[in-house]
Amino acid sequence: MLKNASTSLIVRGVLALIVGVIAIAWPNVTILALVILFAVYAFLDAGLELARAFSSGRAGPVIGHLLLALLGLAAGVIALVWPSPTALVLTLVVGVWAVMGGLLGIFAGFGPDETAGTRAMFIVTGLIWVAFGVVLFAHPDAGAVTLALLFGLFSLIAGGTMITQGIELRRTSKTLHSVTPEATKVA
């Protein structure tokens, strides 16, 4: 069982490294892929809303679900027809998320039972997130490329971590297998 888990971690790590290299080598392709994924999500959501519309027994929810289905369909089509503006909007959404998350982190730092170290960590991390969000708002074009590059860097780090964990798990498995026969002889 441990060998299967370690192999899975190593394979996932190698795939993450490949994705990271691709994201860093071709950030514009990565941005386009994210826009296409958003379009696919919007189409799937539209389909689910359409299914909900026809599974509802009342007229009120039917109209609402149909409108949401049309909105999802429109969002998917817009994403595919105009990928650049969609990438900018997605970048701005990430900017809003970063600013809001950063502000919440800063406020969490002023919690009543926080130690000085935890308080400082929350505040500094929150300030970094807010600064990141502000940069995305100030330069959304560069922000989209930066997001693709950060995604690539994250994938490289995650891939290296998964490979390391897989190797360590494999070593642990070998150690357990070498110890287990001795333990059964003693018992």
N, C-alpha and C positions, 0 to 999 in steps of 0.2 A: 504494500500500500504506500509506504514512504517513497519507494522508488518511482511509482507512478506519479506521485505528487511532485517529486523533484524534477522528473522529466517534463511535466506540465509547466512548472515554473521556468525551467530553462528554455523551453520552446516559446512560451509567452514572452520571456525576456528577449530572445533573439528577434521575435516579431516586433516588439516594442522598439528595439534598436533600429530595425529596418525602417519602421514608420518615422522614427526620430530623424534618421538621416534624410529620408525623403522630404520631411517637413522643413528641415533646415536648408537642404539643397534647392528645393523648389517651393518657397513659401506661397507664391501665387497659386500654384496647383492645390496646396493645402487649403487656402482660403476658398477656392472654387469647390473643393470637396466638402467643406463645411456648409457652404451655401446649398449644395445639392442635397446634403443630409437634412438640412432644414426643410428643403422643398419636399423631400420624401416624408418627413415627419408631418408637414402640413397636409399632404395628400392622405396619409394614413389617418390623421385626426379628422379630416373631412369625411372620410369613409365611415369612421366610427360614429360621428355625429349623425350622418345619414342613417345609419343602422338604428341609432337611438330614436331618431325622428319617427321611423316606421314601427318601432316596437312600443311606442308610447300610446296609451289609451285615450289621452286627452288632447284637445286641439292646441291649447296654449303651449305645452312643451314641444309639440310637433313643429310649430312655426319657429320657435327659438332654436331648436336643433337644426332645422333646415337652414336658418340664417347662419348659424355657426359653421355648418358644412360648406356653405357658399363662401364664407370668409376664409376658411381653411383652404379651399380650392383656389381662391383668388391669391392667397398668400403664396401657395406653392407655384402657381403660374408666374406671378411677379418675380419670385426668387429665380426661376429658370430663365425668364425673359430678360430681366435686368439684374444680373448677378453682382455687379459692382455696387449699386445702391443698397442691395440686400446685405452685402458684406459690411458696408458702412453702418447700417442700422444694427446688425448683430454686434459690431464693435461698440456702438454706443450703448447697447443693452448690457454688454459686459462692463462698460464704464459705470453705468448706473449701479450695477450689482457690486462693483468694487467700492464705489463711494459709500453705498448704504452699508455694506459689510464692514467697511473700515470705521464708519461712524458708530455702528453697533459695538465693534471691538473697543473703541475708545471709551464709550459709555460703560461697557463691561469692566473696564479698568478701574472705574470709580465705584465698583460694588462694595458693599459694606464689609465683607469678610475676606477681602483679597490681601495677600501678603505684598510687600513692596516689590519683590521680584516679579510676581504674577501681574501686578498692576502695571509695572513698567513694560512687561512683555505685551500685554493687551494694548497699551497705548501706542507703543512703537510700531507694532504690527498693524494696528488700525491706521496710523499715520501713513505707513507705506502703502496700504491698500487705497486710501483716499488719494494719495499722490499718483498712484497708478491710474486710478479712474480719471483724475483731472487731466493727465497726459493723454489718455484715450479720447477725452472730449476735445482737447486742444488740437490734436493731430490724428483724426480718425483714419486717414489714409495710411499713415505710418503705423497707427495702432493696429490695423488689421494684419499688416505684415509682422509686427511685433508679436501679436497673439499667435500667429503661425509659428514664428521662431521660438516663442516660449513653449508652445505645445511640443515642438520638436525637441527642445532641451529637456522638458519634463519626460518625454518618451524615452530619451537616451538615459536619463537618470533612473527612471522606473525600470527600464530594461536591464540596466546594469545591476540594480538592486535585486530584481527577480532572478537573474542568473546566479548572483552570489548566494541568494537564499536557496536556490535549487541545488547548488554545489554543496552548501553546508548541510542541507537536508540529506543529500546522498551520503555524505561523510557520516552523519549521525546514524543513518540506516545501516551502513557497514559496521559501525561500532556496535550497534544494538545486535546485529546478527552474529558478531564475534563473541559478544558477552552472553547471549541467550543460550547457546549450547552448554556453556560452563555452568550456568545457573540451573539448568534442568538436570545436570549430572549431580550437583550438590543436593538437590531436593530429593 
